[in-house]
Amino acid sequence: MRKAILLFMMMLVPVAPGTWAQKHAPTEAQCDADARAWGEKADIDTQNVDELKLRIEELIVCKDTYRQGESLYFLAAIMSLGSIQDREENFINRHGLYGQFQDEDRHGKR
């Protein structure tokens, strides 16, 4: 869970308010419905990374706008972020890039 929270915090920068075209938050009812639907692993697994990032952006707007549903929106966003992280790790492993990642990290390339 700690890893997921850290990943979520890192993702806030690229999806900070003002970086997407949506000018207003969806209704609270829409936020609730989306978070419930998007928090299902079966649904998350069918979406590409671009769609997951769009969903995360909306969920952050919902979280910031409707504090009452904050934990629901946060959990759905964390699940999507976790899926992205798993896919990135699988890609790195599939292409044998983990050693290069470690080497660069040891040399301060972050």
Phi, psi and omega per residue, in radians:
M1 nan -0.649 -3.142
R2 -1.076 -0.702 3.114
K3 -1.114 -0.696 3.138
A4 -1.157 -0.704 3.129
I5 -1.147 -0.743 3.106
L6 -1.074 -0.767 3.111
L7 -1.078 -0.729 3.118
F8 -1.057 -0.775 -3.136
M9 -1.119 -0.661 3.117
M10 -1.171 -0.548 -3.120
M11 -1.355 -0.294 -3.126
L12 -1.109 -0.584 -3.107
V13 -1.085 -0.926 -3.108
P14 -1.244 -0.284 -3.139
V15 -2.004 0.439 3.141
A16 -1.090 2.634 -3.138
P17 -0.911 2.439 3.138
G18 1.728 -0.129 -3.118
T19 -1.705 0.018 3.107
W20 -2.223 2.929 -2.990
A21 -1.349 -0.439 -3.083
Q22 -1.060 2.247 -3.050
K23 -1.692 -0.293 -3.131
H24 -2.491 2.750 -3.139
A25 -1.274 2.606 2.985
P26 -1.106 2.899 3.096
T27 -1.132 2.798 3.120
E28 -1.072 -0.683 3.110
A29 -1.080 -0.715 3.115
Q30 -1.164 -0.724 3.091
C31 -1.031 -0.805 -3.140
D32 -1.075 -0.819 -3.122
A33 -1.103 -0.780 3.139
D34 -1.112 -0.786 -3.116
A35 -1.082 -0.704 3.126
R36 -1.161 -0.758 -3.133
A37 -1.235 -0.725 -3.049
W38 -1.408 -0.171 3.132
G39 -1.533 0.078 -3.131
E40 -1.599 2.223 -3.105
K41 -1.009 -0.710 -3.127
A42 -1.036 -0.659 3.112
D43 -1.275 -0.763 -3.112
I44 -1.031 -0.723 -3.086
D45 -1.148 -0.312 -3.129
T46 -1.603 -0.130 -3.045
Q47 -1.731 2.559 3.063
N48 -1.421 2.948 -3.062
V49 -1.059 -0.697 3.137
D50 -1.048 -0.749 3.116
E51 -1.150 -0.719 3.129
L52 -1.084 -0.696 3.124
K53 -1.141 -0.680 3.076
L54 -1.095 -0.720 3.110
R55 -1.105 -0.757 3.131
I56 -1.051 -0.748 3.111
E57 -1.009 -0.818 -3.141
E58 -1.124 -0.730 -3.129
L59 -1.116 -0.589 3.082
I60 -1.167 -0.730 3.077
V61 -1.058 -0.786 3.127
C62 -1.053 -0.790 -3.126
K63 -1.054 -0.720 -3.115
D64 -1.313 -0.415 -3.071
T65 -1.626 -0.729 -3.045
Y66 -2.076 1.521 -3.052
R67 -1.059 -0.463 -3.090
Q68 -1.127 -0.586 3.131
G69 -1.730 0.255 -3.022
E70 -0.898 -0.804 -3.085
S71 -1.181 -0.620 3.096
L72 -1.108 -0.793 -3.116
Y73 -1.187 -0.714 3.140
F74 -1.092 -0.799 -3.126
L75 -1.086 -0.767 3.124
A76 -1.099 -0.707 3.120
A77 -1.141 -0.737 3.137
I78 -1.080 -0.682 3.137
M79 -1.128 -0.724 3.100
S80 -1.160 -0.735 3.111
L81 -1.101 -0.688 3.102
G82 -1.078 -0.688 3.109
S83 -1.131 -0.747 3.100
I84 -1.070 -0.775 3.140
Q85 -1.063 -0.774 3.122
D86 -1.059 -0.736 -3.137
R87 -1.145 -0.703 3.107
E88 -1.108 -0.761 3.131
E89 -1.112 -0.734 3.100
N90 -1.085 -0.699 3.107
F91 -1.086 -0.829 -3.138
I92 -1.032 -0.785 -3.133
N93 -1.202 -0.729 -3.136
R94 -1.043 -0.615 -3.078
H95 -1.777 0.176 3.071
G96 1.077 0.643 -3.070
L97 -1.733 -0.008 -3.058
Y98 -1.136 -0.699 3.111
G99 -1.065 -0.740 3.098
Q100 -1.119 -0.724 3.093
F101 -1.024 -0.849 -3.134
Q102 -1.080 -0.765 -3.128
D103 -1.063 -0.825 3.138
E104 -1.136 -0.667 3.140
D105 -1.125 -0.714 3.100
R106 -1.063 -0.488 -3.131
H107 -1.648 0.224 3.033
G108 1.438 0.165 3.112
K109 -1.427 1.775 -3.109
R110 -2.247 nan nan
